[in-house]
């Protein structure tokens, strides 16, 4: 997992909460900073791919480990 500036634990939250919380966190971050999101909702994989395309925030990394999903989002 790459380096990140801020971490958001969205475990136990279902769609659309992980996306909404990530959007809020990214809003408070500076351009170029990286947010790591940890989620347990399997739907979050497709959600974060779509979120990245729609917002222009780069999805640097996405992987699953121990029933958790990890995402690295770089603020545009």
Secondary structure as UniProt FT lines:
FT   STRAND          6..10
FT   TURN            11..12
FT   TURN            15..16
FT   HELIX           17..27
FT   TURN            31..32
FT   STRAND          34..39
FT   TURN            42..43
FT   HELIX           44..55
FT   STRAND          58..65
FT   TURN            66..67
FT   STRAND          68..74
//
